[in-house]
Amino acid sequence: MFETPSCNMTKTDASIRAAVAVLLTVIALIVHSYMLGAVALVLLVTAYSRFCLIYRLLRLNQRFSTENHYLSLLPEYNTSPVFIFDNTTRRVLFKNKFAKNLDRFIAIRDRYRDV
């Protein structure tokens, strides 16, 4: 039913969850509430793994999850330059180290082209 879970939340979302989990843990210790402690633990685990089952079921952040899935499939050490572009903003989302070397080569070539 479920595929391998991938990251479906942003770093900001995970940071907020971790902060709320710490706050709930402190409150749970003060009022001696096991239920609040359990909620804090779940928030902390989802913040650490950056995967939330509720997000998956409600299809929240699906585009972010899909992008991370495809990025994880790219071989980082592919000897060919690999670029991934965002279609809406036309920005480069990912480039492997060989693509970064290509950027340096193009910059050097363009510098000496005008000479």
N, CA, C and O atoms as a GROMACS GRO file, in nm:
protein
  460
    1MET      N    1   0.081  -0.119   0.000
    1MET     CA    2   0.000   0.000   0.000
    1MET      C    3   0.086   0.125   0.000
    1MET      O    4   0.058   0.219  -0.075
    2PHE      N    5   0.190   0.128   0.084
    2PHE     CA    6   0.274   0.246   0.092
    2PHE      C    7   0.408   0.217   0.027
    2PHE      O    8   0.465   0.110   0.043
    3GLU      N    9   0.458   0.316  -0.046
    3GLU     CA   10   0.591   0.306  -0.102
    3GLU      C   11   0.691   0.341   0.008
    3GLU      O   12   0.653   0.373   0.120
    4THR      N   13   0.818   0.334  -0.027
    4THR     CA   14   0.919   0.374   0.068
    4THR      C   15   0.898   0.522   0.101
    4THR      O   16   0.890   0.604   0.010
    5PRO      N   17   0.890   0.557   0.229
    5PRO     CA   18   0.865   0.697   0.262
    5PRO      C   19   0.983   0.784   0.222
    5PRO      O   20   1.099   0.748   0.242
    6SER      N   21   0.950   0.899   0.165
    6SER     CA   22   1.054   0.995   0.132
    6SER      C   23   1.021   1.125   0.204
    6SER      O   24   0.914   1.139   0.264
    7CYS      N   25   1.110   1.215   0.198
    7CYS     CA   26   1.093   1.344   0.265
    7CYS      C   27   0.973   1.417   0.206
    7CYS      O   28   0.970   1.442   0.085
    8ASN      N   29   0.874   1.452   0.288
    8ASN     CA   30   0.760   1.526   0.235
    8ASN      C   31   0.732   1.653   0.315
    8ASN      O   32   0.620   1.705   0.312
    9MET      N   33   0.833   1.703   0.385
    9MET     CA   34   0.816   1.831   0.453
    9MET      C   35   0.944   1.913   0.440
    9MET      O   36   1.054   1.859   0.424
   10THR      N   37   0.927   2.042   0.446
   10THR     CA   38   1.040   2.132   0.429
   10THR      C   39   1.122   2.139   0.558
   10THR      O   40   1.078   2.092   0.663
   11LYS      N   41   1.240   2.196   0.548
   11LYS     CA   42   1.325   2.212   0.666
   11LYS      C   43   1.259   2.304   0.769
   11LYS      O   44   1.270   2.283   0.889
   12THR      N   45   1.188   2.406   0.719
   12THR     CA   46   1.119   2.498   0.810
   12THR      C   47   1.011   2.424   0.887
   12THR      O   48   0.999   2.441   1.009
   13ASP      N   49   0.934   2.342   0.818
   13ASP     CA   50   0.828   2.263   0.883
   13ASP      C   51   0.887   2.170   0.988
   13ASP      O   52   0.834   2.157   1.098
   14ALA      N   53   0.997   2.105   0.954
   14ALA     CA   54   1.062   2.014   1.048
   14ALA      C   55   1.116   2.090   1.170
   14ALA      O   56   1.109   2.040   1.282
   15SER      N   57   1.171   2.209   1.148
   15SER     CA   58   1.223   2.288   1.259
   15SER      C   59   1.111   2.333   1.352
   15SER      O   60   1.126   2.330   1.474
   16ILE      N   61   0.999   2.372   1.295
   16ILE     CA   62   0.884   2.413   1.376
   16ILE      C   63   0.832   2.295   1.457
   16ILE      O   64   0.801   2.309   1.575
   17ARG      N   65   0.825   2.178   1.394
   17ARG     CA   66   0.780   2.058   1.465
   17ARG      C   67   0.875   2.025   1.581
   17ARG      O   68   0.830   1.989   1.689
   18ALA      N   69   1.004   2.037   1.557
   18ALA     CA   70   1.100   2.006   1.664
   18ALA      C   71   1.086   2.105   1.779
   18ALA      O   72   1.092   2.065   1.896
   19ALA      N   73   1.068   2.232   1.748
   19ALA     CA   74   1.051   2.332   1.854
   19ALA      C   75   0.924   2.308   1.934
   19ALA      O   76   0.924   2.318   2.057
   20VAL      N   77   0.815   2.275   1.864
   20VAL     CA   78   0.689   2.246   1.933
   20VAL      C   79   0.704   2.119   2.017
   20VAL      O   80   0.649   2.111   2.127
   21ALA      N   81   0.776   2.021   1.967
   21ALA     CA   82   0.797   1.896   2.042
   21ALA      C   83   0.873   1.922   2.171
   21ALA      O   84   0.840   1.866   2.276
   22VAL      N   85   0.975   2.007   2.165
   22VAL     CA   86   1.050   2.040   2.286
   22VAL      C   87   0.961   2.113   2.385
   22VAL      O   88   0.963   2.084   2.505
   23LEU      N   89   0.882   2.208   2.335
   23LEU     CA   90   0.790   2.282   2.422
   23LEU      C   91   0.687   2.188   2.486
   23LEU      O   92   0.660   2.198   2.606
   24LEU      N   93   0.631   2.097   2.408
   24LEU     CA   94   0.533   2.002   2.461
   24LEU      C   95   0.598   1.906   2.562
   24LEU      O   96   0.534   1.865   2.659
   25THR      N   97   0.722   1.871   2.539
   25THR     CA   98   0.792   1.784   2.634
   25THR      C   99   0.808   1.853   2.770
   25THR      O  100   0.787   1.792   2.875
   26VAL      N  101   0.844   1.979   2.766
   26VAL     CA  102   0.859   2.054   2.891
   26VAL      C  103   0.725   2.064   2.964
   26VAL      O  104   0.717   2.044   3.085
   27ILE      N  105   0.620   2.096   2.888
   27ILE     CA  106   0.486   2.106   2.948
   27ILE      C  107   0.442   1.970   3.002
   27ILE      O  108   0.384   1.963   3.110
   28ALA      N  109   0.469   1.864   2.928
   28ALA     CA  110   0.430   1.729   2.972
   28ALA      C  111   0.501   1.691   3.102
   28ALA      O  112   0.442   1.627   3.189
   29LEU      N  113   0.626   1.730   3.115
   29LEU     CA  114   0.700   1.701   3.238
   29LEU      C  115   0.646   1.782   3.357
   29LEU      O  116   0.642   1.734   3.470
   30ILE      N  117   0.604   1.904   3.329
   30ILE     CA  118   0.551   1.990   3.437
   30ILE      C  119   0.416   1.939   3.487
   30ILE      O  120   0.392   1.932   3.607
   31VAL      N  121   0.326   1.903   3.392
   31VAL     CA  122   0.190   1.862   3.433
   31VAL      C  123   0.177   1.710   3.444
   31VAL      O  124   0.068   1.660   3.473
   32HIS      N  125   0.285   1.637   3.423
   32HIS     CA  126   0.286   1.490   3.434
   32HIS      C  127   0.183   1.426   3.341
   32HIS      O  128   0.102   1.344   3.384
   33SER      N  129   0.188   1.464   3.213
   33SER     CA  130   0.092   1.412   3.114
   33SER      C  131   0.165   1.319   3.017
   33SER      O  132   0.251   1.363   2.940
   34TYR      N  133   0.129   1.191   3.021
   34TYR     CA  134   0.188   1.094   2.929
   34TYR      C  135   0.139   1.117   2.786
   34TYR      O  136   0.213   1.097   2.690
   35MET      N  137   0.013   1.160   2.772
   35MET     CA  138  -0.045   1.182   2.640
   35MET      C  139   0.028   1.297   2.568
   35MET      O  140   0.059   1.286   2.450
   36LEU      N  141   0.055   1.404   2.638
   36LEU     CA  142   0.128   1.516   2.582
   36LEU      C  143   0.271   1.474   2.546
   36LEU      O  144   0.326   1.518   2.445
   37GLY      N  145   0.330   1.389   2.628
   37GLY     CA  146   0.463   1.338   2.599
   37GLY      C  147   0.464   1.252   2.474
   37GLY      O  148   0.559   1.256   2.395
   38ALA      N  149   0.358   1.173   2.455
   38ALA     CA  150   0.349   1.089   2.336
   38ALA      C  151   0.334   1.174   2.210
   38ALA      O  152   0.395   1.145   2.107
   39VAL      N  153   0.253   1.279   2.218
   39VAL     CA  154   0.238   1.370   2.104
   39VAL      C  155   0.372   1.438   2.073
   39VAL      O  156   0.408   1.453   1.956
   40ALA      N  157   0.444   1.478   2.176
   40ALA     CA  158   0.575   1.540   2.156
   40ALA      C  159   0.672   1.443   2.090
   40ALA      O  160   0.751   1.482   2.003
   41LEU      N  161   0.667   1.317   2.131
   41LEU     CA  162   0.754   1.216   2.072
   41LEU      C  163   0.723   1.195   1.924
   41LEU      O  164   0.815   1.185   1.842
   42VAL      N  165   0.594   1.188   1.890
   42VAL     CA  166   0.555   1.172   1.749
   42VAL      C  167   0.602   1.292   1.667
   42VAL      O  168   0.654   1.275   1.557
   43LEU      N  169   0.584   1.412   1.720
   43LEU     CA  170   0.630   1.532   1.649
   43LEU      C  171   0.781   1.531   1.631
   43LEU      O  172   0.832   1.570   1.526
   44LEU      N  173   0.853   1.486   1.732
   44LEU     CA  174   0.998   1.482   1.723
   44LEU      C  175   1.046   1.380   1.619
   44LEU      O  176   1.140   1.406   1.544
   45VAL      N  177   0.981   1.265   1.616
   45VAL     CA  178   1.018   1.162   1.517
   45VAL      C  179   0.988   1.209   1.376
   45VAL      O  180   1.070   1.190   1.286
   46THR      N  181   0.871   1.272   1.355
   46THR     CA  182   0.838   1.320   1.220
   46THR      C  183   0.929   1.436   1.180
   46THR      O  184   0.961   1.451   1.062
   47ALA      N  185   0.970   1.517   1.276
   47ALA     CA  186   1.063   1.626   1.244
   47ALA      C  187   1.199   1.570   1.204
   47ALA      O  188   1.262   1.620   1.110
   48TYR      N  189   1.245   1.468   1.275
   48TYR     CA  190   1.376   1.408   1.245
   48TYR      C  191   1.374   1.336   1.109
   48TYR      O  192   1.468   1.349   1.031
   49SER      N  193   1.269   1.260   1.083
   49SER     CA  194   1.263   1.184   0.958
   49SER      C  195   1.214   1.268   0.840
   49SER      O  196   1.228   1.228   0.725
   50ARG      N  197   1.158   1.384   0.869
   50ARG     CA  198   1.100   1.473   0.768
   50ARG      C  199   0.996   1.401   0.683
   50ARG      O  200   0.983   1.427   0.563
   51PHE      N  201   0.923   1.311   0.746
   51PHE     CA  202   0.813   1.240   0.680
   51PHE      C  203   0.693   1.239   0.773
   51PHE      O  204   0.704   1.202   0.889
   52CYS      N  205   0.578   1.281   0.720
   52CYS     CA  206   0.455   1.283   0.798
   52CYS      C  207   0.350   1.202   0.724
   52CYS      O  208   0.318   1.232   0.609
   53LEU      N  209   0.297   1.099   0.789
   53LEU     CA  210   0.196   1.013   0.727
   53LEU      C  211   0.068   1.090   0.697
   53LEU      O  212   0.003   1.065   0.595
   54ILE      N  213   0.032   1.183   0.783
   54ILE     CA  214  -0.090   1.263   0.758
   54ILE      C  215  -0.072   1.347   0.632
   54ILE      O  216  -0.166   1.361   0.553
   55TYR      N  217   0.046   1.405   0.612
   55TYR     CA  218   0.073   1.480   0.488
   55TYR      C  219   0.056   1.388   0.368
   55TYR      O  220   0.000   1.428   0.265
   56ARG      N  221   0.104   1.267   0.381
   56ARG     CA  222   0.096   1.172   0.270
   56ARG      C  223  -0.049   1.136   0.240
   56ARG      O  224  -0.089   1.133   0.123
   57LEU      N  225  -0.128   1.110   0.343
   57LEU     CA  226  -0.268   1.073   0.323
   57LEU      C  227  -0.350   1.188   0.266
   57LEU      O  228  -0.440   1.165   0.186
   58LEU      N  229  -0.321   1.310   0.308
   58LEU     CA  230  -0.394   1.428   0.258
   58LEU      C  231  -0.329   1.488   0.134
   58LEU      O  232  -0.377   1.588   0.080
   59ARG      N  233  -0.221   1.427   0.088
   59ARG     CA  234  -0.147   1.470  -0.030
   59ARG      C  235  -0.096   1.614  -0.018
   59ARG      O  236  -0.094   1.688  -0.116
   60LEU      N  237  -0.055   1.652   0.102
   60LEU     CA  238   0.008   1.782   0.124
   60LEU      C  239   0.156   1.772   0.089
   60LEU      O  240   0.219   1.669   0.113
   61ASN      N  241   0.210   1.877   0.033
   61ASN     CA  242   0.351   1.882  -0.006
   61ASN      C  243   0.388   1.769  -0.102
   61ASN      O  244   0.502   1.721  -0.100
   62GLN      N  245   0.294   1.727  -0.185
   62GLN     CA  246   0.321   1.616  -0.277
   62GLN      C  247   0.427   1.654  -0.380
   62GLN      O  248   0.511   1.571  -0.417
   63ARG      N  249   0.424   1.779  -0.428
   63ARG     CA  250   0.522   1.822  -0.527
   63ARG      C  251   0.662   1.820  -0.465
   63ARG      O  252   0.757   1.778  -0.530
   64PHE      N  253   0.674   1.865  -0.341
   64PHE     CA  254   0.803   1.864  -0.272
   64PHE      C  255   0.854   1.722  -0.256
   64PHE      O  256   0.973   1.695  -0.275
   65SER      N  257   0.764   1.631  -0.219
   65SER     CA  258   0.802   1.491  -0.202
   65SER      C  259   0.846   1.430  -0.334
   65SER      O  260   0.942   1.354  -0.339
   66THR      N  261   0.775   1.462  -0.442
   66THR     CA  262   0.809   1.408  -0.574
   66THR      C  263   0.945   1.459  -0.619
   66THR      O  264   1.026   1.382  -0.672
   67GLU      N  265   0.971   1.588  -0.598
   67GLU     CA  266   1.101   1.643  -0.636
   67GLU      C  267   1.214   1.574  -0.560
   67GLU      O  268   1.317   1.541  -0.618
   68ASN      N  269   1.194   1.552  -0.431
   68ASN     CA  270   1.297   1.484  -0.352
   68ASN      C  271   1.318   1.341  -0.397
   68ASN      O  272   1.430   1.290  -0.396
   69HIS      N  273   1.210   1.276  -0.438
   69HIS     CA  274   1.222   1.139  -0.487
   69HIS      C  275   1.307   1.135  -0.613
   69HIS      O  276   1.398   1.053  -0.624
   70TYR      N  277   1.279   1.225  -0.709
   70TYR     CA  278   1.356   1.225  -0.832
   70TYR      C  279   1.501   1.267  -0.809
   70TYR      O  280   1.592   1.215  -0.873
   71LEU      N  281   1.521   1.360  -0.717
   71LEU     CA  282   1.659   1.400  -0.686
   71LEU      C  283   1.738   1.285  -0.626
   71LEU      O  284   1.857   1.270  -0.651
   72SER      N  285   1.670   1.203  -0.546
   72SER     CA  286   1.740   1.091  -0.485
   72SER      C  287   1.775   0.983  -0.587
   72SER      O  288   1.867   0.904  -0.564
   73LEU      N  289   1.704   0.979  -0.697
   73LEU     CA  290   1.732   0.880  -0.800
   73LEU      C  291   1.851   0.918  -0.888
   73LEU      O  292   1.911   0.833  -0.954
   74LEU      N  293   1.884   1.046  -0.890
   74LEU     CA  294   1.995   1.090  -0.973
   74LEU      C  295   2.128   1.043  -0.916
   74LEU      O  296   2.153   1.060  -0.796
   75PRO      N  297   2.210   0.986  -0.997
   75PRO     CA  298   2.342   0.949  -0.946
   75PRO      C  299   2.428   1.074  -0.931
   75PRO      O  300   2.455   1.145  -1.028
   76GLU      N  301   2.469   1.099  -0.810
   76GLU     CA  302   2.548   1.219  -0.784
   76GLU      C  303   2.684   1.211  -0.852
   76GLU      O  304   2.742   1.312  -0.890
   77TYR      N  305   2.733   1.090  -0.868
   77TYR     CA  306   2.866   1.074  -0.925
   77TYR      C  307   2.863   1.033  -1.072
   77TYR      O  308   2.958   0.974  -1.123
   78ASN      N  309   2.754   1.064  -1.140
   78ASN     CA  310   2.745   1.041  -1.283
   78ASN      C  311   2.850   1.127  -1.352
   78ASN      O  312   2.863   1.245  -1.320
   79THR      N  313   2.925   1.070  -1.445
   79THR     CA  314   3.032   1.147  -1.509
   79THR      C  315   2.980   1.247  -1.610
   79THR      O  316   3.054   1.334  -1.654
   80SER      N  317   2.855   1.237  -1.646
   80SER     CA  318   2.794   1.336  -1.734
   80SER      C  319   2.735   1.448  -1.648
   80SER      O  320   2.685   1.422  -1.539
   81PRO      N  321   2.741   1.572  -1.697
   81PRO     CA  322   2.679   1.681  -1.621
   81PRO      C  323   2.527   1.659  -1.612
   81PRO      O  324   2.462   1.634  -1.713
   82VAL      N  325   2.473   1.669  -1.492
   82VAL     CA  326   2.330   1.650  -1.471
   82VAL      C  327   2.273   1.778  -1.413
   82VAL      O  328   2.320   1.826  -1.310
   83PHE      N  329   2.171   1.832  -1.479
   83PHE     CA  330   2.100   1.950  -1.431
   83PHE      C  331   1.953   1.914  -1.416
   83PHE      O  332   1.898   1.840  -1.497
   84ILE      N  333   1.889   1.968  -1.312
   84ILE     CA  334   1.744   1.961  -1.299
   84ILE      C  335   1.695   2.103  -1.283
   84ILE      O  336   1.741   2.177  -1.195
   85PHE      N  337   1.600   2.142  -1.368
   85PHE     CA  338   1.548   2.277  -1.368
   85PHE      C  339   1.404   2.278  -1.315
   85PHE      O  340   1.329   2.183  -1.336
   86ASP      N  341   1.368   2.387  -1.248
   86ASP     CA  342   1.230   2.409  -1.207
   86ASP      C  343   1.158   2.473  -1.326
   86ASP      O  344   1.203   2.576  -1.376
   87ASN      N  345   1.049   2.413  -1.370
   87ASN     CA  346   0.979   2.463  -1.488
   87ASN      C  347   0.916   2.598  -1.468
   87ASN      O  348   0.904   2.675  -1.563
   88THR      N  349   0.874   2.630  -1.347
   88THR     CA  350   0.804   2.756  -1.326
   88THR      C  351   0.900   2.873  -1.310
   88THR      O  352   0.875   2.980  -1.365
   89THR      N  353   1.008   2.856  -1.235
   89THR     CA  354   1.099   2.967  -1.209
   89THR      C  355   1.223   2.964  -1.299
   89THR      O  356   1.300   3.060  -1.301
   90ARG      N  357   1.243   2.855  -1.372
   90ARG     CA  358   1.359   2.839  -1.460
   90ARG      C  359   1.490   2.840  -1.382
   90ARG      O  360   1.594   2.876  -1.438
   91ARG      N  361   1.486   2.802  -1.255
   91ARG     CA  362   1.606   2.793  -1.173
   91ARG      C  363   1.661   2.651  -1.176
   91ARG      O  364   1.588   2.555  -1.201
   92VAL      N  365   1.789   2.640  -1.150
   92VAL     CA  366   1.851   2.508  -1.140
   92VAL      C  367   1.824   2.455  -1.000
   92VAL      O  368   1.863   2.516  -0.900
   93LEU      N  369   1.756   2.340  -0.991
   93LEU     CA  370   1.726   2.277  -0.862
   93LEU      C  371   1.841   2.190  -0.815
   93LEU      O  372   1.867   2.180  -0.695
   94PHE      N  373   1.910   2.127  -0.909
   94PHE     CA  374   2.018   2.035  -0.874
   94PHE      C  375   2.119   2.030  -0.986
   94PHE      O  376   2.083   2.034  -1.104
   95LYS      N  377   2.245   2.021  -0.949
   95LYS     CA  378   2.350   1.990  -1.047
   95LYS      C  379   2.458   1.911  -0.974
   95LYS      O  380   2.498   1.944  -0.863
   96ASN      N  381   2.504   1.807  -1.042
   96ASN     CA  382   2.608   1.724  -0.980
   96ASN      C  383   2.744   1.792  -0.992
   96ASN      O  384   2.755   1.899  -1.052
   97LYS      N  385   2.846   1.730  -0.934
   97LYS     CA  386   2.977   1.797  -0.930
   97LYS      C  387   3.036   1.815  -1.070
   97LYS      O  388   3.113   1.909  -1.092
   98PHE      N  389   3.001   1.730  -1.164
   98PHE     CA  390   3.052   1.744  -1.300
   98PHE      C  391   2.986   1.862  -1.371
   98PHE      O  392   3.047   1.927  -1.455
   99ALA      N  393   2.860   1.889  -1.337
   99ALA     CA  394   2.793   2.007  -1.392
   99ALA      C  395   2.852   2.134  -1.332
   99ALA      O  396   2.862   2.236  -1.401
  100LYS      N  397   2.893   2.129  -1.205
  100LYS     CA  398   2.957   2.246  -1.144
  100LYS      C  399   3.092   2.273  -1.210
  100LYS      O  400   3.128   2.389  -1.230
  101ASN      N  401   3.166   2.166  -1.245
  101ASN     CA  402   3.291   2.184  -1.318
  101ASN      C  403   3.265   2.243  -1.455
  101ASN      O  404   3.345   2.323  -1.504
  102LEU      N  405   3.156   2.204  -1.518
  102LEU     CA  406   3.119   2.257  -1.648
  102LEU      C  407   3.089   2.406  -1.637
  102LEU      O  408   3.125   2.483  -1.726
  103ASP      N  409   3.025   2.448  -1.530
  103ASP     CA  410   2.999   2.590  -1.507
  103ASP      C  411   3.130   2.668  -1.503
  103ASP      O  412   3.141   2.776  -1.562
  104ARG      N  413   3.230   2.614  -1.432
  104ARG     CA  414   3.359   2.679  -1.423
  104ARG      C  415   3.426   2.687  -1.560
  104ARG      O  416   3.485   2.789  -1.595
  105PHE      N  417   3.417   2.579  -1.638
  105PHE     CA  418   3.476   2.576  -1.772
  105PHE      C  419   3.412   2.681  -1.862
  105PHE      O  420   3.481   2.750  -1.936
  106ILE      N  421   3.280   2.691  -1.856
  106ILE     CA  422   3.209   2.789  -1.940
  106ILE      C  423   3.245   2.931  -1.899
  106ILE      O  424   3.259   3.019  -1.984
  107ALA      N  425   3.260   2.956  -1.768
  107ALA     CA  426   3.298   3.089  -1.722
  107ALA      C  427   3.438   3.126  -1.772
  107ALA      O  428   3.460   3.239  -1.815
  108ILE      N  429   3.531   3.030  -1.768
  108ILE     CA  430   3.667   3.055  -1.818
  108ILE      C  431   3.665   3.078  -1.968
  108ILE      O  432   3.731   3.169  -2.019
  109ARG      N  433   3.588   2.996  -2.040
  109ARG     CA  434   3.579   3.011  -2.185
  109ARG      C  435   3.523   3.147  -2.222
  109ARG      O  436   3.574   3.212  -2.314
  110ASP      N  437   3.418   3.191  -2.152
  110ASP     CA  438   3.357   3.319  -2.183
  110ASP      C  439   3.449   3.436  -2.150
  110ASP      O  440   3.444   3.540  -2.216
  111ARG      N  441   3.533   3.418  -2.047
  111ARG     CA  442   3.625   3.525  -2.009
  111ARG      C  443   3.729   3.547  -2.119
  111ARG      O  444   3.764   3.661  -2.150
  112TYR      N  445   3.778   3.438  -2.179
  112TYR     CA  446   3.883   3.450  -2.282
  112TYR      C  447   3.827   3.465  -2.422
  112TYR      O  448   3.903   3.488  -2.516
  113ARG      N  449   3.697   3.452  -2.439
  113ARG     CA  450   3.637   3.467  -2.571
  113ARG      C  451   3.644   3.611  -2.617
  113ARG      O  452   3.665   3.638  -2.736
  114ASP      N  453   3.628   3.705  -2.523
  114ASP     CA  454   3.627   3.847  -2.560
  114ASP      C  455   3.765   3.901  -2.591
  114ASP      O  456   3.778   4.009  -2.649
  115VAL      N  457   3.870   3.827  -2.554
  115VAL     CA  458   4.007   3.875  -2.574
  115VAL      C  459   4.047   3.865  -2.719
  115VAL      O  460   4.160   3.900  -2.754
   0.00000   0.00000   0.00000
